[in-house]
Amino acid sequence: MAAVNKYIVENEPWAVAEREDKDSRARLATILYTSAEALRVVTALVHPIIPEAQPASDAARAGRDRPIGPAHVGLGKLALGTKLGKVEGVFPRADKSTVERMQQMNSSAPLI
């Protein structure tokens, strides 16, 4: 996920989208496709461990009747021009109070 985030930050699709020329539109399409495809692959790979990632995987599959999971990943399987529909975060951020509570639990846990 960090690599996908880095790719998006470095390529700045929000800045590319502001330009109106043909090359910028093509570059924007490449950035968005690559990002969506990377998220689809990551979601499929972590599904056996984190099945809660399923809703985002459903969006990335865009309604196709294809199973998910490592055996079905493959690169470039997201068809060009695919409408993703409603897209939700794959891994929602934990709220600050939850993180603090987990840190307290770890600090008070006895060492074995």
N, CA, C and O of each residue as an XYZ file, in Angstrom:
448
protein
N       0.816     -1.187      0.000
C       0.000      0.000      0.000
C       0.860      1.250      0.000
O       0.512      2.250     -0.628
N       1.988      1.194      0.709
C       2.870      2.361      0.765
C       3.393      2.707     -0.626
O       3.530      3.882     -0.966
N       3.684      1.687     -1.427
C       4.193      1.933     -2.779
C       3.119      2.589     -3.651
O       3.421      3.466     -4.460
N       1.874      2.163     -3.483
C       0.774      2.766     -4.250
C       0.601      4.217     -3.832
O       0.452      5.100     -4.676
N       0.619      4.459     -2.536
C       0.498      5.823     -2.031
C       1.635      6.696     -2.569
O       1.400      7.824     -3.004
N       2.860      6.179     -2.542
C       4.023      6.917     -3.046
C       3.837      7.238     -4.528
O       4.115      8.355     -4.964
N       3.368      6.262     -5.294
C       3.132      6.465     -6.724
C       2.144      7.607     -6.951
O       2.370      8.470     -7.799
N       1.064      7.609     -6.201
C       0.040      8.652     -6.362
C       0.596     10.014     -5.969
O       0.394     10.998     -6.681
N       1.293     10.073     -4.842
C       1.852     11.354     -4.379
C       2.885     11.885     -5.377
O       2.879     13.072     -5.702
N       3.761     11.019     -5.859
C       4.808     11.462     -6.784
C       4.250     11.894     -8.139
O       4.793     12.806     -8.763
N       3.176     11.256     -8.604
C       2.624     11.568     -9.916
C       1.559     12.660     -9.901
O       1.163     13.153    -10.957
N       1.098     13.037     -8.726
C       0.159     14.155     -8.536
C      -0.970     14.209     -9.572
O      -1.031     15.144    -10.370
N      -1.861     13.214     -9.563
C      -2.937     13.234    -10.562
C      -3.816     14.484    -10.468
O      -4.379     14.907    -11.478
N      -3.946     15.073     -9.305
C      -4.737     16.289     -9.129
C      -4.123     17.438     -9.930
O      -4.853     18.267    -10.472
N      -2.794     17.498    -10.011
C      -2.130     18.548    -10.787
C      -2.220     18.243    -12.286
O      -2.434     19.146    -13.094
N      -2.058     16.988    -12.646
C      -2.140     16.590    -14.060
C      -3.548     16.868    -14.589
O      -3.704     17.280    -15.739
N      -4.571     16.649    -13.762
C      -5.962     16.849    -14.178
C      -6.265     18.306    -14.504
O      -7.196     18.585    -15.259
N      -5.503     19.230    -13.952
C      -5.744     20.652    -14.211
C      -5.306     21.067    -15.611
O      -5.771     22.080    -16.133
N      -4.412     20.288    -16.224
C      -3.927     20.611    -17.564
C      -4.912     20.073    -18.607
O      -5.494     19.003    -18.429
N      -5.087     20.809    -19.667
C      -6.091     20.465    -20.675
C      -5.532     19.789    -21.925
O      -6.307     19.380    -22.789
N      -4.205     19.660    -22.046
C      -3.642     19.120    -23.280
C      -3.812     17.603    -23.366
O      -4.043     16.928    -22.362
N      -3.691     17.088    -24.582
C      -3.901     15.667    -24.860
C      -2.915     14.780    -24.097
O      -3.306     13.737    -23.574
N      -1.649     15.179    -24.028
C      -0.640     14.386    -23.314
C      -0.958     14.279    -21.828
O      -0.763     13.224    -21.225
N      -1.444     15.360    -21.238
C      -1.796     15.341    -19.812
C      -2.989     14.432    -19.557
O      -3.027     13.724    -18.550
N      -3.963     14.446    -20.458
C      -5.135     13.571    -20.311
C      -4.712     12.110    -20.385
O      -5.209     11.277    -19.626
N      -3.800     11.799    -21.295
C      -3.305     10.425    -21.417
C      -2.518     10.044    -20.169
O      -2.648      8.926    -19.671
N      -1.710     10.957    -19.664
C      -0.928     10.693    -18.452
C      -1.858     10.481    -17.258
O      -1.626      9.586    -16.446
N      -2.896     11.289    -17.147
C      -3.859     11.139    -16.063
C      -4.538      9.774    -16.127
O      -4.711      9.116    -15.101
N      -4.919      9.353    -17.319
C      -5.552      8.038    -17.480
C      -4.607      6.932    -17.029
O      -5.035      5.974    -16.387
N      -3.336      7.057    -17.358
C      -2.347      6.057    -16.949
C      -2.184      6.033    -15.431
O      -2.135      4.961    -14.827
N      -2.102      7.196    -14.822
C      -1.941      7.272    -13.363
C      -3.141      6.640    -12.668
O      -2.976      5.841    -11.746
N      -4.344      6.992    -13.104
C      -5.550      6.471    -12.457
C      -5.702      4.971    -12.683
O      -6.074      4.245    -11.761
N      -5.419      4.494    -13.898
C      -5.506      3.059    -14.161
C      -4.501      2.296    -13.307
O      -4.848      1.299    -12.674
N      -3.265      2.759    -13.290
C      -2.222      2.079    -12.527
C      -2.571      2.034    -11.052
O      -2.354      1.014    -10.397
N      -3.103      3.110    -10.524
C      -3.497      3.164     -9.119
C      -4.641      2.193     -8.825
O      -4.593      1.450     -7.845
N      -5.666      2.201     -9.675
C      -6.805      1.297     -9.477
C      -6.380     -0.157     -9.590
O      -6.824     -0.998     -8.807
N      -5.526     -0.460    -10.558
C      -5.062     -1.832    -10.750
C      -4.226     -2.286     -9.557
O      -4.372     -3.417     -9.093
N      -3.354     -1.416     -9.060
C      -2.528     -1.766     -7.902
C      -3.398     -2.027     -6.678
O      -3.145     -2.975     -5.935
N      -4.405     -1.213     -6.462
C      -5.302     -1.420     -5.320
C      -6.107     -2.706     -5.482
O      -6.365     -3.403     -4.500
N      -6.505     -3.025     -6.714
C      -7.221     -4.279     -6.957
C      -6.345     -5.474     -6.596
O      -6.807     -6.419     -5.956
N      -5.090     -5.432     -7.003
C      -4.170     -6.537     -6.735
C      -3.911     -6.661     -5.236
O      -3.972     -7.761     -4.687
N      -3.624     -5.548     -4.573
C      -3.360     -5.584     -3.122
C      -4.567     -6.136     -2.378
O      -4.422     -6.971     -1.485
N      -5.747     -5.674     -2.741
C      -6.963     -6.138     -2.075
C      -7.148     -7.645     -2.249
O      -7.502     -8.344     -1.299
N      -6.913     -8.137     -3.448
C      -7.057     -9.573     -3.701
C      -6.030    -10.380     -2.921
O      -6.342    -11.456     -2.412
N      -4.805     -9.865     -2.823
C      -3.748    -10.598     -2.124
C      -3.981    -10.670     -0.617
O      -3.642    -11.667      0.020
N      -4.558     -9.613     -0.050
C      -4.767     -9.617      1.405
C      -6.120    -10.208      1.796
O      -6.391    -10.389      2.983
N      -6.963    -10.508      0.823
C      -8.299    -11.016      1.146
C      -8.291    -12.245      2.066
O      -9.112    -12.309      2.980
N      -7.395    -13.224      1.861
C      -7.408    -14.378      2.772
C      -7.091    -14.003      4.222
O      -7.516    -14.690      5.151
N      -6.353    -12.924      4.409
C      -5.959    -12.495      5.752
C      -6.921    -11.461      6.306
O      -7.230    -11.462      7.498
N      -7.398    -10.568      5.427
C      -8.295     -9.491      5.839
C      -9.535     -9.524      4.950
O      -9.641     -8.735      4.011
N     -10.465    -10.419      5.231
C     -11.647    -10.514      4.364
C     -12.518     -9.262      4.386
O     -13.370     -9.085      3.515
N     -12.311     -8.395      5.372
C     -13.088     -7.146      5.421
C     -12.773     -6.260      4.227
O     -13.517     -5.322      3.941
N     -11.677     -6.544      3.524
C     -11.304     -5.763      2.345
C     -12.202     -6.099      1.158
O     -12.051     -5.497      0.095
N     -13.113     -7.022      1.307
C     -13.998     -7.478      0.233
C     -14.774     -6.354     -0.448
O     -14.833     -6.352     -1.677
N     -15.378     -5.391      0.270
C     -16.158     -4.380     -0.451
C     -15.345     -3.624     -1.489
O     -15.833     -3.375     -2.592
N     -14.117     -3.255     -1.157
C     -13.293     -2.549     -2.131
C     -12.933     -3.478     -3.272
O     -12.817     -3.044     -4.418
N     -12.758     -4.739     -2.969
C     -12.456     -5.704     -4.011
C     -13.643     -5.831     -4.956
O     -13.457     -5.952     -6.166
N     -14.855     -5.804     -4.422
C     -16.037     -5.853     -5.271
C     -16.060     -4.667     -6.227
O     -16.382     -4.813     -7.406
N     -15.712     -3.483     -5.704
C     -15.687     -2.300     -6.559
C     -14.631     -2.444     -7.634
O     -14.870     -2.082     -8.786
N     -13.472     -2.962     -7.283
C     -12.386     -3.105     -8.253
C     -12.727     -4.154     -9.307
O     -12.278     -4.051    -10.448
N     -13.519     -5.164     -8.935
C     -13.925     -6.172     -9.918
C     -15.026     -5.629    -10.807
O     -15.327     -6.203    -11.853
N     -15.628     -4.521    -10.391
C     -16.659     -3.839    -11.174
C     -17.767     -4.778    -11.627
O     -18.188     -4.748    -12.784
N     -18.238     -5.617    -10.697
C     -19.383     -6.461    -10.982
C     -19.084     -7.711    -11.761
O     -20.005     -8.458    -12.091
N     -17.832     -7.968    -12.070
C     -17.516     -9.192    -12.808
C     -17.693    -10.396    -11.900
O     -17.478    -10.306    -10.691
N     -18.079    -11.508    -12.476
C     -18.250    -12.727    -11.698
C     -16.951    -13.516    -11.672
O     -16.880    -14.646    -12.156
N     -15.938    -12.905    -11.104
C     -14.634    -13.543    -11.026
C     -14.264    -13.679     -9.562
O     -14.404    -12.718     -8.805
N     -13.797    -14.844     -9.142
C     -13.402    -15.003     -7.752
C     -12.198    -14.133     -7.425
O     -11.442    -13.736     -8.311
N     -12.031    -13.841     -6.138
C     -10.870    -13.070     -5.730
C      -9.937    -13.955     -4.926
O     -10.306    -15.058     -4.522
N      -8.750    -13.476     -4.702
C      -7.755    -14.216     -3.950
C      -6.482    -14.327     -4.765
O      -6.476    -14.046     -5.963
N      -5.403    -14.736     -4.115
C      -4.099    -14.770     -4.773
C      -4.056    -15.567     -6.083
O      -3.338    -15.188     -7.008
N      -4.799    -16.640     -6.169
C      -4.765    -17.467     -7.375
C      -5.426    -16.777     -8.574
O      -5.229    -17.202     -9.712
N      -6.196    -15.734     -8.334
C      -6.959    -15.080     -9.393
C      -6.520    -13.646     -9.647
O      -7.242    -12.881    -10.287
N      -5.341    -13.274     -9.149
C      -4.932    -11.877     -9.230
C      -4.593    -11.473    -10.655
O      -5.405    -10.821    -11.310
N      -3.435    -11.834    -11.149
C      -3.019    -11.442    -12.491
C      -2.955     -9.946    -12.663
O      -3.788     -9.219    -12.121
N      -1.985     -9.481    -13.403
C      -1.869     -8.045    -13.653
C      -2.596     -7.686    -14.936
O      -2.694     -8.495    -15.859
N      -3.100     -6.470    -14.982
C      -3.764     -5.985    -16.184
C      -5.142     -6.548    -16.405
O      -5.639     -6.522    -17.531
N      -5.776     -7.054    -15.376
C      -7.106     -7.656    -15.520
C      -8.236     -6.635    -15.385
O      -9.395     -6.948    -15.657
N      -7.901     -5.434    -14.970
C      -8.910     -4.388    -14.883
C      -9.060     -3.795    -16.280
O      -8.144     -3.144    -16.782
N     -10.207     -4.019    -16.904
C     -10.424     -3.568    -18.277
C     -10.396     -2.050    -18.357
O     -10.921     -1.362    -17.482
N      -9.781     -1.536    -19.408
C      -9.745     -0.091    -19.618
C     -11.162      0.443    -19.708
O     -12.027     -0.168    -20.335
N     -11.392      1.580    -19.083
C     -12.700      2.208    -19.117
C     -13.707      1.618    -18.159
O     -14.879      1.994    -18.190
N     -13.279      0.698    -17.302
C     -14.183      0.083    -16.336
C     -14.729      1.131    -15.375
O     -13.974      1.926    -14.816
N     -16.030      1.127    -15.191
C     -16.664      2.008    -14.211
C     -16.637      1.291    -12.875
O     -17.151      0.179    -12.755
N     -16.050      1.909    -11.885
C     -15.890      1.251    -10.595
C     -17.106      1.384     -9.684
O     -17.224      0.635     -8.714
N     -17.986      2.290     -9.959
C     -19.119      2.475     -9.064
C     -18.661      3.096     -7.760
O     -17.669      3.825     -7.731
N     -19.364      2.819     -6.700
C     -19.002      3.377     -5.399
C     -17.727      2.689     -4.909
O     -17.666      1.463     -4.815
N     -16.736      3.479     -4.606
C     -15.463      2.951     -4.133
C     -15.295      3.348     -2.678
O     -15.462      4.513     -2.316
N     -14.966      2.376     -1.857
C     -14.752      2.626     -0.435
C     -13.302      2.338     -0.110
O     -12.612      1.644     -0.857
N     -12.848      2.868      0.996
C     -11.487      2.600      1.430
C     -11.288      1.118      1.699
O     -12.156      0.457      2.268
N     -10.138      0.605      1.285
C      -9.829     -0.801      1.523
C      -9.551     -1.019      3.002
O     -10.041     -1.974      3.605
N      -8.770     -0.136      3.568
C      -8.386     -0.249      4.972
C      -8.724      1.064      5.661
O      -7.909      1.986      5.649
N      -9.902      1.172      6.260
C     -10.286      2.431      6.888
C      -9.319      2.792      8.020
O      -8.793      1.925      8.717
N      -9.109      4.075      8.174
C      -8.227      4.539      9.235
C      -8.895      4.342     10.594
O     -10.097      4.553     10.758
N      -8.080      3.933     11.554
C      -8.590      3.803     12.921
C      -8.670      5.196     13.523
O      -7.799      6.033     13.284
N      -9.706      5.441     14.296
C      -9.786      6.752     14.920
C      -8.727      6.854     16.023
O      -8.243      5.847     16.539
N      -8.393      8.069     16.358
C      -7.295      8.335     17.293
C      -7.507      7.647     18.635
O      -6.545      7.145     19.217
N      -8.723      7.607     19.139
C      -8.980      6.998     20.446
C      -8.705      5.490     20.414
O      -8.228      4.925     21.398
N      -9.002      4.845     19.293
C      -8.726      3.409     19.163
C      -7.230      3.147     19.178
O      -6.766      2.215     19.836
N      -6.480      3.958     18.461
C      -5.026      3.809     18.431
C      -4.445      4.018     19.824
O      -3.585      3.250     20.256
N      -4.902      5.041     20.526
C      -4.406      5.311     21.877
C      -4.735      4.157     22.819
O      -3.907      3.772     23.645
N      -5.932      3.611     22.699
C      -6.336      2.481     23.541
C      -5.451      1.260     23.271
O      -5.061      0.558     24.204
N      -5.136      1.009     22.007
C      -4.262     -0.112     21.664
C      -2.855      0.105     22.208
O      -2.222     -0.842     22.677
N      -2.363      1.329     22.153
C      -1.038      1.632     22.680
C      -1.012      1.422     24.194
O      -0.026      0.916     24.730
N      -2.070      1.799     24.878
C      -2.151      1.602     26.329
C      -2.170      0.113     26.661
O      -1.529     -0.329     27.615
N      -2.904     -0.649     25.869
C      -2.971     -2.094     26.107
C      -1.595     -2.728     25.935
O      -1.204     -3.601     26.710
N      -0.865     -2.285     24.916
C       0.476     -2.831     24.669
C       1.447     -2.448     25.780
O       2.287     -3.258     26.172
N       1.346     -1.247     26.282
C       2.284     -0.804     27.316
C       1.992     -1.450     28.666
O       2.894     -1.592     29.491
N       0.750     -1.839     28.899
C       0.400     -2.448     30.185
C       0.414     -3.978     30.145
O       0.216     -4.625     31.173
N       0.646     -4.559     28.967
C       0.672     -6.019     28.840
C       1.935     -6.564     29.500
O       3.019     -6.009     29.324
N       1.795     -7.653     30.261
C       2.973     -8.236     30.898
C       3.887     -8.878     29.867
O       3.428     -9.462     28.885
N       5.173     -8.763     30.104
C       6.149     -9.407     29.224
C       6.234    -10.876     29.578
O       6.254    -11.234     30.755
N       6.282    -11.703     28.598
C       6.320    -13.158     28.835
C       7.745    -13.642     28.732
O       8.006    -14.833     28.897
